[in-house]
Amino acid sequence: MRPFDIRQKQTVFAYRLIIKDSIEEKIRQLQKKKGDIANDILGEENFAQALTLNDFNFLLGGN
């Protein structure tokens, strides 16, 4: 059976082994940050609460 077989009935655990201060750790941090931003945007009621002053400056064309 292939690992991602849709017919799989048993629980599958996936582990991420990430070394501290590695490029993999930085990539994971970026993925989490972007995921949080996407969740904030998709949940419109939380969108305005998630914006920072820097975000407003960016949106309004400031530096």
PyMOL Python script that loads the backbone (N, CA, C, O; Angstrom):
from pymol import cmd

cmd.read_pdbstr("""\
ATOM      1  N   MET A   1       0.840  -1.167   0.000  1.00  0.00           N
ATOM      2  CA  MET A   1       0.000   0.000   0.000  1.00  0.00           C
ATOM      3  C   MET A   1       0.892   1.240   0.000  1.00  0.00           C
ATOM      4  O   MET A   1       1.874   1.306   0.740  1.00  0.00           O
ATOM      5  N   ARG A   2       0.553   2.195  -0.813  1.00  0.00           N
ATOM      6  CA  ARG A   2       1.314   3.440  -0.872  1.00  0.00           C
ATOM      7  C   ARG A   2       1.054   4.263   0.396  1.00  0.00           C
ATOM      8  O   ARG A   2      -0.015   4.139   0.993  1.00  0.00           O
ATOM      9  N   PRO A   3       2.011   5.100   0.817  1.00  0.00           N
ATOM     10  CA  PRO A   3       1.839   5.863   2.058  1.00  0.00           C
ATOM     11  C   PRO A   3       0.681   6.842   2.048  1.00  0.00           C
ATOM     12  O   PRO A   3       0.126   7.132   3.107  1.00  0.00           O
ATOM     13  N   PHE A   4       0.296   7.364   0.891  1.00  0.00           N
ATOM     14  CA  PHE A   4      -0.782   8.344   0.835  1.00  0.00           C
ATOM     15  C   PHE A   4      -2.017   7.772   0.138  1.00  0.00           C
ATOM     16  O   PHE A   4      -2.791   8.503  -0.480  1.00  0.00           O
ATOM     17  N   ASP A   5      -2.182   6.501   0.244  1.00  0.00           N
ATOM     18  CA  ASP A   5      -3.310   5.828  -0.376  1.00  0.00           C
ATOM     19  C   ASP A   5      -4.616   6.273   0.288  1.00  0.00           C
ATOM     20  O   ASP A   5      -4.743   6.192   1.509  1.00  0.00           O
ATOM     21  N   ILE A   6      -5.579   6.738  -0.497  1.00  0.00           N
ATOM     22  CA  ILE A   6      -6.838   7.219   0.072  1.00  0.00           C
ATOM     23  C   ILE A   6      -7.648   6.090   0.702  1.00  0.00           C
ATOM     24  O   ILE A   6      -8.604   6.343   1.436  1.00  0.00           O
ATOM     25  N   ARG A   7      -7.275   4.869   0.421  1.00  0.00           N
ATOM     26  CA  ARG A   7      -7.972   3.728   1.020  1.00  0.00           C
ATOM     27  C   ARG A   7      -7.418   3.390   2.401  1.00  0.00           C
ATOM     28  O   ARG A   7      -7.914   2.478   3.062  1.00  0.00           O
ATOM     29  N   GLN A   8      -6.412   4.108   2.832  1.00  0.00           N
ATOM     30  CA  GLN A   8      -5.787   3.849   4.135  1.00  0.00           C
ATOM     31  C   GLN A   8      -6.826   4.021   5.243  1.00  0.00           C
ATOM     32  O   GLN A   8      -7.496   5.051   5.307  1.00  0.00           O
ATOM     33  N   LYS A   9      -6.963   3.029   6.108  1.00  0.00           N
ATOM     34  CA  LYS A   9      -7.947   3.075   7.187  1.00  0.00           C
ATOM     35  C   LYS A   9      -7.308   3.341   8.544  1.00  0.00           C
ATOM     36  O   LYS A   9      -7.991   3.779   9.470  1.00  0.00           O
ATOM     37  N   GLN A  10      -6.022   3.085   8.675  1.00  0.00           N
ATOM     38  CA  GLN A  10      -5.357   3.269   9.947  1.00  0.00           C
ATOM     39  C   GLN A  10      -4.836   4.698  10.075  1.00  0.00           C
ATOM     40  O   GLN A  10      -4.581   5.371   9.077  1.00  0.00           O
ATOM     41  N   THR A  11      -4.682   5.149  11.319  1.00  0.00           N
ATOM     42  CA  THR A  11      -4.132   6.471  11.567  1.00  0.00           C
ATOM     43  C   THR A  11      -2.672   6.495  11.146  1.00  0.00           C
ATOM     44  O   THR A  11      -1.909   5.573  11.434  1.00  0.00           O
ATOM     45  N   VAL A  12      -2.299   7.569  10.458  1.00  0.00           N
ATOM     46  CA  VAL A  12      -0.926   7.727  10.004  1.00  0.00           C
ATOM     47  C   VAL A  12      -0.331   8.937  10.721  1.00  0.00           C
ATOM     48  O   VAL A  12      -0.951   9.999  10.771  1.00  0.00           O
ATOM     49  N   PHE A  13       0.857   8.777  11.269  1.00  0.00           N
ATOM     50  CA  PHE A  13       1.547   9.859  11.946  1.00  0.00           C
ATOM     51  C   PHE A  13       2.695  10.329  11.068  1.00  0.00           C
ATOM     52  O   PHE A  13       3.463   9.523  10.542  1.00  0.00           O
ATOM     53  N   ALA A  14       2.801  11.639  10.917  1.00  0.00           N
ATOM     54  CA  ALA A  14       3.907  12.215  10.159  1.00  0.00           C
ATOM     55  C   ALA A  14       4.731  13.066  11.123  1.00  0.00           C
ATOM     56  O   ALA A  14       4.186  13.896  11.850  1.00  0.00           O
ATOM     57  N   TYR A  15       6.015  12.858  11.122  1.00  0.00           N
ATOM     58  CA  TYR A  15       6.911  13.592  12.011  1.00  0.00           C
ATOM     59  C   TYR A  15       7.812  14.491  11.197  1.00  0.00           C
ATOM     60  O   TYR A  15       8.258  14.125  10.110  1.00  0.00           O
ATOM     61  N   ARG A  16       8.075  15.668  11.727  1.00  0.00           N
ATOM     62  CA  ARG A  16       9.030  16.585  11.103  1.00  0.00           C
ATOM     63  C   ARG A  16      10.243  16.666  12.008  1.00  0.00           C
ATOM     64  O   ARG A  16      10.138  17.044  13.175  1.00  0.00           O
ATOM     65  N   LEU A  17      11.369  16.317  11.472  1.00  0.00           N
ATOM     66  CA  LEU A  17      12.610  16.419  12.225  1.00  0.00           C
ATOM     67  C   LEU A  17      13.315  17.678  11.758  1.00  0.00           C
ATOM     68  O   LEU A  17      13.791  17.760  10.626  1.00  0.00           O
ATOM     69  N   ILE A  18      13.373  18.655  12.646  1.00  0.00           N
ATOM     70  CA  ILE A  18      13.929  19.955  12.288  1.00  0.00           C
ATOM     71  C   ILE A  18      15.074  20.271  13.231  1.00  0.00           C
ATOM     72  O   ILE A  18      14.926  20.207  14.452  1.00  0.00           O
ATOM     73  N   ILE A  19      16.197  20.607  12.667  1.00  0.00           N
ATOM     74  CA  ILE A  19      17.378  20.941  13.451  1.00  0.00           C
ATOM     75  C   ILE A  19      17.334  22.420  13.802  1.00  0.00           C
ATOM     76  O   ILE A  19      17.047  23.262  12.951  1.00  0.00           O
ATOM     77  N   LYS A  20      17.622  22.731  15.067  1.00  0.00           N
ATOM     78  CA  LYS A  20      17.607  24.114  15.535  1.00  0.00           C
ATOM     79  C   LYS A  20      18.594  24.959  14.734  1.00  0.00           C
ATOM     80  O   LYS A  20      19.698  24.521  14.413  1.00  0.00           O
ATOM     81  N   ASP A  21      18.159  26.200  14.417  1.00  0.00           N
ATOM     82  CA  ASP A  21      18.967  27.169  13.670  1.00  0.00           C
ATOM     83  C   ASP A  21      19.330  26.699  12.265  1.00  0.00           C
ATOM     84  O   ASP A  21      20.359  27.099  11.722  1.00  0.00           O
ATOM     85  N   SER A  22      18.488  25.851  11.676  1.00  0.00           N
ATOM     86  CA  SER A  22      18.735  25.372  10.311  1.00  0.00           C
ATOM     87  C   SER A  22      17.786  26.064   9.343  1.00  0.00           C
ATOM     88  O   SER A  22      16.835  26.729   9.755  1.00  0.00           O
ATOM     89  N   ILE A  23      18.054  25.901   8.061  1.00  0.00           N
ATOM     90  CA  ILE A  23      17.171  26.461   7.037  1.00  0.00           C
ATOM     91  C   ILE A  23      15.783  25.838   7.137  1.00  0.00           C
ATOM     92  O   ILE A  23      14.782  26.505   6.872  1.00  0.00           O
ATOM     93  N   GLU A  24      15.716  24.557   7.518  1.00  0.00           N
ATOM     94  CA  GLU A  24      14.419  23.891   7.673  1.00  0.00           C
ATOM     95  C   GLU A  24      13.593  24.559   8.768  1.00  0.00           C
ATOM     96  O   GLU A  24      12.379  24.706   8.625  1.00  0.00           O
ATOM     97  N   GLU A  25      14.241  24.964   9.859  1.00  0.00           N
ATOM     98  CA  GLU A  25      13.538  25.638  10.939  1.00  0.00           C
ATOM     99  C   GLU A  25      13.001  26.982  10.455  1.00  0.00           C
ATOM    100  O   GLU A  25      11.870  27.350  10.772  1.00  0.00           O
ATOM    101  N   LYS A  26      13.801  27.710   9.696  1.00  0.00           N
ATOM    102  CA  LYS A  26      13.363  29.003   9.174  1.00  0.00           C
ATOM    103  C   LYS A  26      12.205  28.841   8.197  1.00  0.00           C
ATOM    104  O   LYS A  26      11.272  29.644   8.204  1.00  0.00           O
ATOM    105  N   ILE A  27      12.258  27.818   7.364  1.00  0.00           N
ATOM    106  CA  ILE A  27      11.172  27.547   6.420  1.00  0.00           C
ATOM    107  C   ILE A  27       9.896  27.226   7.180  1.00  0.00           C
ATOM    108  O   ILE A  27       8.825  27.717   6.824  1.00  0.00           O
ATOM    109  N   ARG A  28       9.994  26.412   8.214  1.00  0.00           N
ATOM    110  CA  ARG A  28       8.824  26.041   9.018  1.00  0.00           C
ATOM    111  C   ARG A  28       8.227  27.272   9.696  1.00  0.00           C
ATOM    112  O   ARG A  28       7.006  27.421   9.742  1.00  0.00           O
ATOM    113  N   GLN A  29       9.075  28.153  10.221  1.00  0.00           N
ATOM    114  CA  GLN A  29       8.592  29.373  10.859  1.00  0.00           C
ATOM    115  C   GLN A  29       7.843  30.238   9.847  1.00  0.00           C
ATOM    116  O   GLN A  29       6.789  30.795  10.155  1.00  0.00           O
ATOM    117  N   LEU A  30       8.392  30.344   8.645  1.00  0.00           N
ATOM    118  CA  LEU A  30       7.743  31.130   7.596  1.00  0.00           C
ATOM    119  C   LEU A  30       6.405  30.506   7.198  1.00  0.00           C
ATOM    120  O   LEU A  30       5.424  31.219   6.989  1.00  0.00           O
ATOM    121  N   GLN A  31       6.365  29.175   7.094  1.00  0.00           N
ATOM    122  CA  GLN A  31       5.112  28.491   6.758  1.00  0.00           C
ATOM    123  C   GLN A  31       4.047  28.764   7.811  1.00  0.00           C
ATOM    124  O   GLN A  31       2.893  29.035   7.479  1.00  0.00           O
ATOM    125  N   LYS A  32       4.434  28.693   9.079  1.00  0.00           N
ATOM    126  CA  LYS A  32       3.481  28.933  10.158  1.00  0.00           C
ATOM    127  C   LYS A  32       2.985  30.380  10.130  1.00  0.00           C
ATOM    128  O   LYS A  32       1.796  30.636  10.320  1.00  0.00           O
ATOM    129  N   LYS A  33       3.899  31.321   9.894  1.00  0.00           N
ATOM    130  CA  LYS A  33       3.522  32.731   9.847  1.00  0.00           C
ATOM    131  C   LYS A  33       2.542  32.988   8.703  1.00  0.00           C
ATOM    132  O   LYS A  33       1.537  33.676   8.883  1.00  0.00           O
ATOM    133  N   LYS A  34       2.838  32.435   7.532  1.00  0.00           N
ATOM    134  CA  LYS A  34       1.952  32.621   6.375  1.00  0.00           C
ATOM    135  C   LYS A  34       0.609  31.927   6.602  1.00  0.00           C
ATOM    136  O   LYS A  34      -0.432  32.435   6.186  1.00  0.00           O
ATOM    137  N   GLY A  35       0.634  30.778   7.255  1.00  0.00           N
ATOM    138  CA  GLY A  35      -0.612  30.080   7.580  1.00  0.00           C
ATOM    139  C   GLY A  35      -1.478  30.895   8.525  1.00  0.00           C
ATOM    140  O   GLY A  35      -2.697  30.957   8.362  1.00  0.00           O
ATOM    141  N   ASP A  36      -0.848  31.521   9.515  1.00  0.00           N
ATOM    142  CA  ASP A  36      -1.584  32.374  10.446  1.00  0.00           C
ATOM    143  C   ASP A  36      -2.201  33.563   9.721  1.00  0.00           C
ATOM    144  O   ASP A  36      -3.345  33.935   9.984  1.00  0.00           O
ATOM    145  N   ILE A  37      -1.439  34.156   8.809  1.00  0.00           N
ATOM    146  CA  ILE A  37      -1.956  35.296   8.039  1.00  0.00           C
ATOM    147  C   ILE A  37      -3.145  34.857   7.184  1.00  0.00           C
ATOM    148  O   ILE A  37      -4.156  35.556   7.121  1.00  0.00           O
ATOM    149  N   ALA A  38      -3.028  33.711   6.532  1.00  0.00           N
ATOM    150  CA  ALA A  38      -4.124  33.209   5.694  1.00  0.00           C
ATOM    151  C   ALA A  38      -5.364  32.948   6.536  1.00  0.00           C
ATOM    152  O   ALA A  38      -6.476  33.263   6.110  1.00  0.00           O
ATOM    153  N   ASN A  39      -5.192  32.383   7.716  1.00  0.00           N
ATOM    154  CA  ASN A  39      -6.344  32.135   8.589  1.00  0.00           C
ATOM    155  C   ASN A  39      -6.988  33.444   9.034  1.00  0.00           C
ATOM    156  O   ASN A  39      -8.212  33.528   9.136  1.00  0.00           O
ATOM    157  N   ASP A  40      -6.189  34.451   9.296  1.00  0.00           N
ATOM    158  CA  ASP A  40      -6.729  35.748   9.686  1.00  0.00           C
ATOM    159  C   ASP A  40      -7.517  36.384   8.543  1.00  0.00           C
ATOM    160  O   ASP A  40      -8.577  36.969   8.764  1.00  0.00           O
ATOM    161  N   ILE A  41      -6.999  36.268   7.333  1.00  0.00           N
ATOM    162  CA  ILE A  41      -7.673  36.867   6.181  1.00  0.00           C
ATOM    163  C   ILE A  41      -8.959  36.128   5.857  1.00  0.00           C
ATOM    164  O   ILE A  41      -9.975  36.750   5.546  1.00  0.00           O
ATOM    165  N   LEU A  42      -8.921  34.810   5.928  1.00  0.00           N
ATOM    166  CA  LEU A  42     -10.104  34.021   5.600  1.00  0.00           C
ATOM    167  C   LEU A  42     -11.203  34.182   6.643  1.00  0.00           C
ATOM    168  O   LEU A  42     -12.385  34.043   6.327  1.00  0.00           O
ATOM    169  N   GLY A  43     -10.829  34.467   7.855  1.00  0.00           N
ATOM    170  CA  GLY A  43     -11.804  34.758   8.892  1.00  0.00           C
ATOM    171  C   GLY A  43     -11.947  36.262   8.985  1.00  0.00           C
ATOM    172  O   GLY A  43     -11.270  36.896   9.795  1.00  0.00           O
ATOM    173  N   GLU A  44     -12.816  36.849   8.174  1.00  0.00           N
ATOM    174  CA  GLU A  44     -12.893  38.303   8.034  1.00  0.00           C
ATOM    175  C   GLU A  44     -13.091  39.022   9.361  1.00  0.00           C
ATOM    176  O   GLU A  44     -12.582  40.128   9.543  1.00  0.00           O
ATOM    177  N   GLU A  45     -13.815  38.417  10.281  1.00  0.00           N
ATOM    178  CA  GLU A  45     -14.041  39.090  11.552  1.00  0.00           C
ATOM    179  C   GLU A  45     -12.745  39.269  12.335  1.00  0.00           C
ATOM    180  O   GLU A  45     -12.647  40.158  13.182  1.00  0.00           O
ATOM    181  N   ASN A  46     -11.751  38.429  12.056  1.00  0.00           N
ATOM    182  CA  ASN A  46     -10.465  38.543  12.741  1.00  0.00           C
ATOM    183  C   ASN A  46      -9.450  39.358  11.945  1.00  0.00           C
ATOM    184  O   ASN A  46      -8.382  39.696  12.456  1.00  0.00           O
ATOM    185  N   PHE A  47      -9.787  39.675  10.688  1.00  0.00           N
ATOM    186  CA  PHE A  47      -8.821  40.343   9.823  1.00  0.00           C
ATOM    187  C   PHE A  47      -8.389  41.689  10.387  1.00  0.00           C
ATOM    188  O   PHE A  47      -7.194  41.960  10.505  1.00  0.00           O
ATOM    189  N   ALA A  48      -9.342  42.523  10.732  1.00  0.00           N
ATOM    190  CA  ALA A  48      -9.013  43.864  11.226  1.00  0.00           C
ATOM    191  C   ALA A  48      -8.248  43.786  12.541  1.00  0.00           C
ATOM    192  O   ALA A  48      -7.371  44.612  12.793  1.00  0.00           O
ATOM    193  N   GLN A  49      -8.561  42.819  13.369  1.00  0.00           N
ATOM    194  CA  GLN A  49      -7.870  42.665  14.650  1.00  0.00           C
ATOM    195  C   GLN A  49      -6.428  42.235  14.452  1.00  0.00           C
ATOM    196  O   GLN A  49      -5.580  42.516  15.299  1.00  0.00           O
ATOM    197  N   ALA A  50      -6.134  41.561  13.351  1.00  0.00           N
ATOM    198  CA  ALA A  50      -4.800  41.026  13.110  1.00  0.00           C
ATOM    199  C   ALA A  50      -3.855  42.064  12.510  1.00  0.00           C
ATOM    200  O   ALA A  50      -2.642  41.854  12.493  1.00  0.00           O
ATOM    201  N   LEU A  51      -4.395  43.181  12.015  1.00  0.00           N
ATOM    202  CA  LEU A  51      -3.560  44.190  11.371  1.00  0.00           C
ATOM    203  C   LEU A  51      -2.778  44.991  12.397  1.00  0.00           C
ATOM    204  O   LEU A  51      -3.298  45.375  13.445  1.00  0.00           O
ATOM    205  N   THR A  52      -1.523  45.232  12.070  1.00  0.00           N
ATOM    206  CA  THR A  52      -0.667  46.057  12.917  1.00  0.00           C
ATOM    207  C   THR A  52      -0.536  47.437  12.274  1.00  0.00           C
ATOM    208  O   THR A  52      -0.987  47.655  11.150  1.00  0.00           O
ATOM    209  N   LEU A  53       0.079  48.353  12.993  1.00  0.00           N
ATOM    210  CA  LEU A  53       0.315  49.688  12.443  1.00  0.00           C
ATOM    211  C   LEU A  53       1.170  49.603  11.175  1.00  0.00           C
ATOM    212  O   LEU A  53       0.929  50.335  10.215  1.00  0.00           O
ATOM    213  N   ASN A  54       2.159  48.721  11.170  1.00  0.00           N
ATOM    214  CA  ASN A  54       2.987  48.519   9.972  1.00  0.00           C
ATOM    215  C   ASN A  54       2.152  48.010   8.805  1.00  0.00           C
ATOM    216  O   ASN A  54       2.378  48.407   7.662  1.00  0.00           O
ATOM    217  N   ASP A  55       1.182  47.131   9.083  1.00  0.00           N
ATOM    218  CA  ASP A  55       0.304  46.633   8.029  1.00  0.00           C
ATOM    219  C   ASP A  55      -0.506  47.774   7.425  1.00  0.00           C
ATOM    220  O   ASP A  55      -0.634  47.871   6.204  1.00  0.00           O
ATOM    221  N   PHE A  56      -1.058  48.645   8.284  1.00  0.00           N
ATOM    222  CA  PHE A  56      -1.834  49.795   7.778  1.00  0.00           C
ATOM    223  C   PHE A  56      -0.953  50.710   6.937  1.00  0.00           C
ATOM    224  O   PHE A  56      -1.373  51.176   5.878  1.00  0.00           O
ATOM    225  N   ASN A  57       0.273  50.971   7.405  1.00  0.00           N
ATOM    226  CA  ASN A  57       1.190  51.814   6.628  1.00  0.00           C
ATOM    227  C   ASN A  57       1.468  51.193   5.262  1.00  0.00           C
ATOM    228  O   ASN A  57       1.515  51.900   4.256  1.00  0.00           O
ATOM    229  N   PHE A  58       1.651  49.883   5.225  1.00  0.00           N
ATOM    230  CA  PHE A  58       1.895  49.198   3.959  1.00  0.00           C
ATOM    231  C   PHE A  58       0.676  49.323   3.040  1.00  0.00           C
ATOM    232  O   PHE A  58       0.813  49.640   1.858  1.00  0.00           O
ATOM    233  N   LEU A  59      -0.511  49.073   3.590  1.00  0.00           N
ATOM    234  CA  LEU A  59      -1.722  49.117   2.788  1.00  0.00           C
ATOM    235  C   LEU A  59      -1.994  50.518   2.242  1.00  0.00           C
ATOM    236  O   LEU A  59      -2.535  50.669   1.147  1.00  0.00           O
ATOM    237  N   LEU A  60      -1.618  51.531   3.003  1.00  0.00           N
ATOM    238  CA  LEU A  60      -1.876  52.905   2.592  1.00  0.00           C
ATOM    239  C   LEU A  60      -0.721  53.519   1.806  1.00  0.00           C
ATOM    240  O   LEU A  60      -0.739  54.709   1.491  1.00  0.00           O
ATOM    241  N   GLY A  61       0.273  52.709   1.495  1.00  0.00           N
ATOM    242  CA  GLY A  61       1.358  53.171   0.651  1.00  0.00           C
ATOM    243  C   GLY A  61       2.514  53.817   1.398  1.00  0.00           C
ATOM    244  O   GLY A  61       3.411  54.390   0.780  1.00  0.00           O
ATOM    245  N   GLY A  62       2.497  53.729   2.721  1.00  0.00           N
ATOM    246  CA  GLY A  62       3.595  54.279   3.499  1.00  0.00           C
ATOM    247  C   GLY A  62       4.780  53.320   3.511  1.00  0.00           C
ATOM    248  O   GLY A  62       4.707  52.221   2.961  1.00  0.00           O
ATOM    249  N   ASN A  63       5.845  53.737   4.128  1.00  0.00           N
ATOM    250  CA  ASN A  63       7.037  52.886   4.195  1.00  0.00           C
ATOM    251  C   ASN A  63       7.005  52.014   5.390  1.00  0.00           C
ATOM    252  O   ASN A  63       7.929  51.230   5.606  1.00  0.00           O
TER     253      ASN A  63
END
""", "prot")
cmd.dss("prot")
cmd.show_as("cartoon", "prot")
cmd.util.cbc("prot")
cmd.orient("prot")
